[in-house]
């Protein structure tokens, strides 16, 4: 009989399992898929030798997530941080560029450089406090109240119609809007602005890393640590009911609230079950991967050196696209998030070829293939792009939901990204990772701090499981431990 069951071998489930195994407990991990990783899988989707990240590709929080810092991820996985973190192309062959150097970024933004620096410099300077605040339950006193206050005031500005008051040109607003569009949310909104400012600050504090070999390297490093400490991982082993699991003192579930309600059945109190069943999910995404015969021919200088490109135009255009999705419409000119991994990791494709990772936002449950719209947006800013496409592969929002049980309707954020969705995740509680069932904890992205490859939901759930069920502290997680 194991001490701990973990259901779901995505990054949060693996993080929870690693913590529990490090504490000296026997751990069994059960994954429904044929491979571990969840949102951190890498696959030869189309042709041998061409490696594509199935979900996440770039990891802004890999160096600053409290879990990954304790786990010393940067010593286990080679994380490539381009000097140019991200960029936003604009019409006329122009682009706004976010370098790791805040000073260089501000200089190149011209008249708006000082305003951009004034907005972000305090966040970059207090990045540890910002991460502590954003990577935890919001219903708590932050360790760095000043950092939280600075972050809150700037979020209030950028999350309301006041968002353009400090700027006079279009580059700086486009740069900020591109990052704020990562969450699937209408704009302007507090949730989008908060996520965007945190990610922007990370881009200048330490860059946006790309794992060599693909995002799967992160999952594999966690799995290796689990096995090294006696844990066992079972793939192709779906768990539909809690009763199907072997008896254990603690069970940690990397599942959606809907999945928890299904697995627990009538054993949950009616009020809690109702909260799970009424939990709100957001809109979805259509993922489009490409094999190219050469680099993307960006019209604007500099974008070829960006690890990430936010395609969609001005802040107003990006907001229009995101608000179309919020209203249940497929945008004609969608916001397209682009990663160029083979530009920095030559092992992703054979010589002379490139792999390109993209997605755009769509209404929940969409079955539409957005390849044509994504291609048109890329052609708009990289004339000749179409001529380089050797093959493409699309997964609709409905397809993402089939791929991962937690992506309800194609919502890879595992819950609506608005102010209510940040506080009620999945319930309003100082310890939302605990469920009413003794020894059962929720550790998916439907719990704080929410989406992103951070391992933090797993760490939080494991922390309380260790305390409640075993009377143990969180162990040392680094390589030297």
C-alpha positions as CSV (number, residue, x, y, z in Angstrom):
1,X,0.0,0.0,0.0
2,X,1.5,3.3,-1.0
3,X,1.7,6.4,1.3
4,X,0.6,8.7,-1.6
5,X,-1.4,8.4,-4.8
6,X,-1.0,11.1,-7.4
7,X,-3.4,11.2,-10.4
8,X,-2.1,13.1,-13.5
9,X,1.5,13.3,-14.6
10,X,1.5,16.9,-15.9
11,X,4.0,19.3,-14.4
12,X,1.8,20.0,-11.3
13,X,1.1,16.3,-10.5
14,X,4.8,15.5,-11.0
15,X,5.8,18.4,-8.8
16,X,3.5,17.2,-6.1
17,X,4.9,13.6,-6.4
18,X,8.5,14.8,-6.3
19,X,7.8,16.7,-3.0
20,X,6.1,13.7,-1.5
21,X,8.8,11.3,-2.6
22,X,11.6,13.6,-1.3
23,X,9.9,13.5,2.1
24,X,10.6,9.8,2.2
25,X,7.1,8.6,1.3
26,X,6.2,5.8,-1.1
27,X,4.5,7.4,-4.1
28,X,2.5,6.0,-7.0
29,X,1.7,8.3,-10.0
30,X,-1.1,7.4,-12.5
31,X,-1.3,9.0,-15.9
32,X,-4.1,8.4,-18.4
33,X,-1.9,9.2,-21.4
34,X,0.7,7.0,-23.0
35,X,3.4,9.4,-21.9
36,X,4.0,11.8,-19.0
37,X,4.1,15.5,-19.4
38,X,0.6,16.8,-19.8
39,X,1.2,20.4,-20.9
40,X,4.9,19.7,-21.2
41,X,5.1,17.1,-23.9
42,X,7.3,17.2,-27.0
43,X,6.5,15.0,-30.1
44,X,7.4,14.3,-33.7
45,X,4.0,15.5,-34.8
46,X,4.5,15.3,-38.5
47,X,7.8,14.1,-39.7
48,X,10.7,12.2,-38.0
49,X,13.4,14.4,-36.7
50,X,11.1,17.5,-36.3
51,X,10.2,18.0,-32.7
52,X,7.2,20.1,-31.7
53,X,6.0,21.1,-28.2
54,X,2.5,19.8,-28.0
55,X,1.3,22.5,-25.5
56,X,3.7,24.9,-23.7
57,X,6.9,25.9,-25.5
58,X,8.5,28.9,-23.7
59,X,8.8,29.1,-19.9
60,X,9.0,32.6,-18.4
61,X,8.6,31.2,-14.9
62,X,11.1,28.3,-15.2
63,X,13.8,30.4,-13.4
64,X,11.6,32.3,-11.0
65,X,8.9,29.9,-9.9
66,X,9.6,29.2,-6.2
67,X,9.2,25.5,-6.8
68,X,11.6,25.4,-9.8
69,X,14.1,27.5,-7.9
70,X,14.0,25.1,-5.0
71,X,14.1,22.1,-7.4
72,X,17.1,23.7,-9.1
73,X,15.6,23.2,-12.5
74,X,18.3,25.2,-14.3
75,X,20.9,22.7,-13.1
76,X,18.8,19.8,-14.5
77,X,17.6,21.2,-17.8
78,X,19.5,23.5,-20.2
79,X,17.3,26.6,-20.4
80,X,18.1,28.8,-23.3
81,X,17.2,32.5,-22.7
82,X,17.4,34.6,-25.9
83,X,18.7,38.1,-25.4
84,X,15.5,39.2,-27.2
85,X,12.7,37.8,-25.0
86,X,9.8,38.7,-27.3
87,X,8.6,41.1,-29.9
88,X,5.5,42.5,-31.5
89,X,5.4,43.3,-35.2
90,X,3.5,46.3,-36.5
91,X,2.6,47.3,-40.0
92,X,5.1,49.2,-42.1
93,X,8.0,46.8,-41.3
94,X,8.2,48.0,-37.7
95,X,8.4,46.1,-34.4
96,X,8.5,46.7,-30.7
97,X,11.2,44.6,-29.1
98,X,11.5,43.5,-25.4
99,X,15.2,42.7,-24.7
100,X,16.3,41.2,-21.5
101,X,17.9,44.6,-20.9
102,X,15.2,47.0,-19.7
103,X,17.4,49.9,-20.6
104,X,18.0,48.8,-24.2
105,X,14.2,48.1,-24.5
106,X,13.4,51.6,-23.2
107,X,16.0,53.2,-25.5
108,X,14.6,51.6,-28.6
109,X,11.0,52.6,-27.7
110,X,11.9,56.3,-28.3
111,X,9.5,58.8,-26.8
112,X,7.7,56.2,-24.7
113,X,10.9,54.6,-23.4
114,X,11.0,56.5,-20.1
115,X,7.3,55.8,-19.4
116,X,7.8,52.1,-20.2
117,X,10.8,52.0,-17.8
118,X,8.9,53.8,-15.1
119,X,6.1,51.2,-15.4
120,X,8.3,48.1,-15.2
121,X,11.5,49.0,-13.4
122,X,10.0,48.7,-9.9
123,X,8.5,45.3,-10.8
124,X,11.8,44.0,-12.1
125,X,13.6,45.3,-9.0
126,X,11.2,43.5,-6.7
127,X,10.6,40.4,-8.9
128,X,11.0,38.0,-5.9
129,X,8.2,39.8,-4.1
130,X,6.1,39.9,-7.2
131,X,6.5,36.1,-7.7
132,X,5.7,35.4,-4.1
133,X,2.5,37.4,-4.4
134,X,1.4,36.0,-7.8
135,X,2.4,32.4,-7.2
136,X,0.3,31.9,-4.1
137,X,-3.2,32.2,-2.8
138,X,-4.3,35.9,-3.2
139,X,-6.3,35.7,0.1
140,X,-3.2,36.1,2.3
141,X,-0.8,38.8,3.5
142,X,2.1,39.0,1.1
143,X,5.6,38.6,2.3
144,X,6.6,41.8,0.5
145,X,3.6,44.2,0.9
146,X,5.4,46.9,-1.0
147,X,5.9,44.7,-4.0
148,X,2.3,43.6,-3.9
149,X,1.1,47.3,-3.6
150,X,3.3,48.4,-6.6
151,X,2.1,45.5,-8.6
152,X,-1.5,46.1,-7.7
153,X,-1.4,49.8,-8.6
154,X,0.1,49.1,-12.0
155,X,-2.3,46.3,-12.7
156,X,-5.2,48.7,-11.8
157,X,-3.8,51.1,-14.4
158,X,-3.1,48.7,-17.2
159,X,-6.3,46.7,-16.6
160,X,-8.7,49.6,-17.2
161,X,-9.3,52.1,-20.0
162,X,-6.5,54.2,-18.4
163,X,-4.0,51.8,-19.9
164,X,-2.7,54.2,-22.7
165,X,-2.5,57.4,-20.7
166,X,1.2,57.2,-20.1
167,X,2.1,56.4,-23.7
168,X,2.2,58.6,-26.9
169,X,3.1,56.1,-29.6
170,X,2.1,52.6,-30.5
171,X,5.1,50.5,-29.9
172,X,5.1,50.3,-26.1
173,X,1.3,49.6,-25.8
174,X,1.6,46.9,-28.5
175,X,4.5,45.3,-26.5
176,X,2.5,45.2,-23.3
177,X,-0.7,44.1,-25.0
178,X,1.0,41.2,-26.7
179,X,2.1,39.8,-23.3
180,X,-1.3,40.6,-21.7
181,X,-3.0,38.5,-24.3
182,X,-1.4,35.3,-23.1
183,X,-4.4,34.7,-20.8
184,X,-7.6,34.1,-22.6
185,X,-9.5,37.1,-21.3
186,X,-11.2,40.3,-22.6
187,X,-9.1,43.5,-22.7
188,X,-8.5,45.6,-20.8
189,X,-9.1,43.5,-17.7
190,X,-7.3,43.2,-14.4
191,X,-6.5,39.5,-14.9
192,X,-4.9,40.1,-18.3
193,X,-3.0,43.1,-17.0
194,X,-1.7,41.3,-14.0
195,X,-0.5,38.3,-15.9
196,X,1.0,40.5,-18.6
197,X,2.9,42.7,-16.1
198,X,4.3,39.7,-14.3
199,X,5.4,38.1,-17.5
200,X,6.9,41.4,-18.8
201,X,8.9,41.9,-15.6
202,X,10.2,38.3,-15.9
203,X,11.2,39.0,-19.5
204,X,13.5,41.8,-18.3
205,X,14.6,40.2,-15.0
206,X,15.9,36.9,-16.4
207,X,14.4,36.3,-19.9
208,X,11.9,33.7,-21.2
209,X,13.7,30.4,-21.4
210,X,13.3,27.7,-24.0
211,X,14.3,24.1,-22.8
212,X,16.8,22.4,-25.0
213,X,15.2,19.3,-26.4
214,X,11.7,20.6,-25.8
215,X,9.3,21.2,-22.9
216,X,9.3,17.4,-22.3
217,X,12.8,17.9,-20.7
218,X,11.0,19.6,-17.7
219,X,8.7,16.6,-17.2
220,X,11.5,14.2,-17.6
221,X,13.6,15.9,-15.0
222,X,10.7,15.7,-12.5
223,X,10.1,12.1,-13.3
224,X,13.8,11.2,-12.9
225,X,13.8,12.8,-9.5
226,X,10.6,10.9,-8.5
227,X,12.0,7.6,-9.5
228,X,15.4,8.4,-7.8
229,X,13.5,8.7,-4.5
230,X,11.5,5.5,-4.9
231,X,8.4,6.7,-6.7
232,X,6.7,4.8,-9.4
233,X,4.9,6.3,-12.5
234,X,2.2,4.4,-14.4
235,X,1.2,5.6,-17.9
236,X,-1.8,4.5,-19.9
237,X,-3.6,4.1,-16.6
238,X,-6.7,6.3,-16.4
239,X,-8.4,6.7,-13.1
240,X,-12.1,7.4,-13.3
241,X,-13.1,6.9,-9.7
242,X,-11.3,7.5,-6.4
243,X,-12.4,4.0,-5.4
244,X,-10.2,2.6,-8.2
245,X,-7.0,3.8,-6.5
246,X,-5.2,1.6,-4.0
247,X,-5.7,2.7,-0.4
248,X,-3.3,5.5,0.6
249,X,-3.0,8.1,3.4
250,X,-3.0,11.0,0.9
251,X,-4.2,11.4,-2.7
252,X,-3.2,14.4,-4.8
253,X,-5.3,15.0,-7.9
254,X,-4.0,16.9,-10.9
255,X,-7.5,17.0,-12.4
256,X,-10.1,19.7,-13.2
257,X,-12.9,20.5,-10.7
258,X,-15.2,18.6,-13.1
259,X,-12.9,15.6,-13.0
260,X,-12.8,15.7,-9.2
261,X,-16.6,15.8,-9.0
262,X,-16.8,12.8,-11.4
263,X,-14.2,10.8,-9.5
264,X,-15.5,11.4,-6.0
265,X,-19.2,11.0,-6.9
266,X,-21.6,11.2,-3.9
267,X,-18.8,11.2,-1.3
268,X,-18.5,14.9,-1.6
269,X,-20.6,17.3,0.5
270,X,-23.4,18.7,-1.7
271,X,-22.3,22.4,-1.3
272,X,-18.7,21.6,-2.3
273,X,-19.8,19.4,-5.2
274,X,-22.1,22.2,-6.4
275,X,-19.1,24.6,-6.4
276,X,-17.1,22.2,-8.5
277,X,-19.9,21.7,-11.0
278,X,-20.5,25.4,-11.3
279,X,-16.8,26.2,-11.7
280,X,-16.4,28.4,-14.8
281,X,-14.0,27.5,-17.6
282,X,-12.6,30.0,-20.2
283,X,-12.4,30.0,-23.9
284,X,-10.0,27.8,-25.8
285,X,-7.2,27.8,-28.3
286,X,-6.4,26.3,-31.7
287,X,-2.8,25.1,-31.9
288,X,-1.0,25.2,-35.3
289,X,2.5,23.8,-35.8
290,X,4.5,24.2,-38.9
291,X,7.6,22.7,-40.6
292,X,9.3,25.3,-42.6
293,X,12.0,25.2,-45.3
294,X,13.8,28.2,-43.7
295,X,13.5,30.9,-41.0
296,X,10.4,33.0,-40.9
297,X,11.0,36.0,-43.2
298,X,10.0,38.7,-40.7
299,X,9.8,42.1,-42.4
300,X,10.9,43.9,-39.2
301,X,14.5,43.7,-38.2
302,X,15.2,41.9,-35.0
303,X,12.2,39.6,-34.8
304,X,14.3,36.6,-36.2
305,X,16.2,36.8,-32.9
306,X,13.1,36.7,-30.6
307,X,12.2,33.5,-28.8
308,X,8.6,34.6,-28.8
309,X,6.6,36.8,-31.1
310,X,3.1,38.2,-30.4
311,X,1.5,38.7,-33.8
312,X,-1.6,40.8,-34.1
313,X,-0.7,44.5,-34.5
314,X,-1.5,47.4,-32.3
315,X,-2.9,47.3,-28.8
316,X,-6.3,48.2,-30.2
317,X,-6.2,45.3,-32.8
318,X,-5.1,42.8,-30.1
319,X,-7.9,43.9,-27.8
320,X,-10.4,43.6,-30.7
321,X,-9.3,40.1,-31.4
322,X,-9.4,39.0,-27.7
323,X,-12.8,40.7,-27.2
324,X,-14.2,38.9,-30.2
325,X,-13.3,35.6,-28.6
326,X,-14.8,36.7,-25.3
327,X,-18.0,37.4,-27.2
328,X,-18.0,33.9,-28.7
329,X,-16.7,34.9,-32.1
330,X,-13.8,33.6,-34.2
331,X,-11.6,36.7,-34.9
332,X,-10.9,37.4,-38.6
333,X,-7.4,38.6,-37.6
334,X,-6.6,36.6,-34.5
335,X,-3.9,37.2,-31.9
336,X,-1.2,34.6,-32.7
337,X,1.4,33.6,-30.2
338,X,4.5,32.4,-31.9
339,X,7.6,30.5,-30.7
340,X,10.7,29.9,-32.8
341,X,12.4,27.1,-30.8
342,X,14.6,25.7,-33.7
343,X,16.2,29.2,-34.0
344,X,17.9,28.6,-30.7
345,X,17.8,24.8,-30.4
346,X,19.2,23.2,-33.6
347,X,18.2,19.7,-32.5
348,X,14.5,20.5,-33.1
349,X,14.8,20.1,-36.9
350,X,17.2,18.8,-39.6
351,X,19.6,21.2,-41.2
352,X,17.9,23.8,-43.4
353,X,14.5,23.3,-41.8
354,X,12.7,25.1,-38.9
355,X,9.8,24.1,-36.6
356,X,7.4,26.9,-35.7
357,X,4.9,26.7,-32.8
358,X,1.8,28.9,-32.9
359,X,-1.7,29.1,-31.4
360,X,-4.6,31.5,-31.4
361,X,-7.6,32.0,-29.1
362,X,-11.0,30.8,-30.1
363,X,-14.4,30.3,-28.4
364,X,-14.8,27.4,-26.0
365,X,-15.4,24.0,-27.8
366,X,-14.5,25.4,-31.2
367,X,-14.0,22.8,-33.9
368,X,-12.6,25.3,-36.4
369,X,-9.2,24.8,-38.0
370,X,-7.6,28.2,-37.8
371,X,-4.6,27.4,-40.0
372,X,-5.6,29.8,-42.8
373,X,-6.2,32.7,-40.4
374,X,-2.9,32.1,-38.6
375,X,-1.0,31.8,-41.9
376,X,-2.6,35.1,-43.1
377,X,-1.4,36.9,-39.9
378,X,2.1,35.6,-40.3
379,X,2.1,36.5,-44.0
380,X,1.0,40.0,-43.1
381,X,4.2,40.6,-41.1
382,X,6.5,38.1,-42.9
383,X,5.8,38.3,-46.6
384,X,6.7,35.0,-48.3
385,X,5.9,32.9,-45.2
386,X,3.4,30.7,-47.1
387,X,6.1,29.7,-49.6
388,X,8.2,28.2,-46.8
389,X,5.5,26.0,-45.3
390,X,6.3,22.3,-46.0
391,X,3.6,20.9,-43.7
392,X,1.3,22.1,-40.9
393,X,-0.7,20.3,-38.2
394,X,-3.7,21.9,-36.4
395,X,-5.5,20.9,-33.2
396,X,-8.8,22.7,-32.6
397,X,-10.1,23.7,-29.1
398,X,-12.2,20.6,-29.2
399,X,-9.1,18.5,-30.0
400,X,-7.2,20.0,-27.1
401,X,-10.1,19.0,-24.8
402,X,-9.7,15.4,-26.2
403,X,-6.0,15.5,-25.7
404,X,-6.1,16.6,-22.0
405,X,-9.1,16.0,-19.7
406,X,-8.2,19.2,-17.8
407,X,-8.6,21.4,-20.9
408,X,-12.4,21.7,-20.8
409,X,-13.6,23.1,-24.1
410,X,-9.9,23.6,-25.1
411,X,-9.3,25.9,-22.1
412,X,-5.6,25.2,-21.3
413,X,-5.8,27.7,-18.4
414,X,-8.1,25.2,-16.6
415,X,-10.5,28.0,-15.5
416,X,-11.8,31.4,-16.5
417,X,-9.1,34.1,-16.3
418,X,-11.0,36.9,-14.7
419,X,-10.9,38.5,-11.2
420,X,-13.5,36.0,-9.9
421,X,-11.7,33.1,-11.5
422,X,-8.5,34.1,-9.7
423,X,-10.1,34.2,-6.3
424,X,-12.5,31.4,-6.6
425,X,-10.2,28.6,-7.8
426,X,-12.0,26.4,-7.5
427,X,-13.6,27.6,-4.2
428,X,-13.0,30.7,-2.1
429,X,-10.9,29.4,0.7
430,X,-7.6,30.2,2.4
431,X,-6.5,26.6,1.5
432,X,-8.3,25.8,-1.8
433,X,-6.0,22.8,-2.4
434,X,-7.7,20.9,0.4
435,X,-11.0,19.1,-0.4
436,X,-13.6,18.0,2.2
437,X,-12.5,14.4,1.8
438,X,-9.8,13.6,4.3
439,X,-6.4,13.1,2.7
440,X,-7.6,14.2,-0.8
441,X,-6.1,17.3,-2.3
442,X,-6.5,19.1,-5.7
443,X,-3.2,20.2,-7.3
444,X,-4.1,21.2,-10.9
445,X,-4.0,24.6,-12.5
446,X,-7.6,25.0,-11.4
447,X,-6.1,25.9,-8.0
448,X,-3.8,28.9,-7.2
449,X,-1.7,30.2,-8.7
450,X,-3.5,29.0,-11.8
451,X,-2.1,28.3,-15.3
452,X,1.5,28.2,-16.4
453,X,4.3,25.7,-16.0
454,X,5.3,26.6,-12.5
455,X,4.8,23.4,-10.4
456,X,3.3,25.7,-7.7
457,X,-0.2,24.1,-7.5
458,X,1.6,20.8,-6.9
459,X,3.9,22.3,-4.3
460,X,1.1,24.0,-2.4
461,X,-1.1,20.8,-2.3
462,X,1.9,18.7,-1.3
463,X,2.8,21.2,1.5
464,X,-0.6,20.8,3.1
465,X,-0.8,17.0,2.6
466,X,2.6,16.6,4.3
467,X,1.4,18.8,7.2
468,X,-2.1,17.4,7.6
469,X,-1.5,13.7,7.0
470,X,2.1,13.0,7.9
471,X,3.2,15.8,10.2
472,X,6.2,16.5,7.9
473,X,7.8,19.7,6.6
474,X,8.5,20.3,3.0
475,X,11.9,18.6,2.2
476,X,14.9,20.0,0.5
477,X,14.3,19.7,-3.3
478,X,17.7,20.7,-4.8
479,X,20.2,18.4,-6.4
480,X,22.5,18.5,-3.4
481,X,19.8,17.3,-1.0
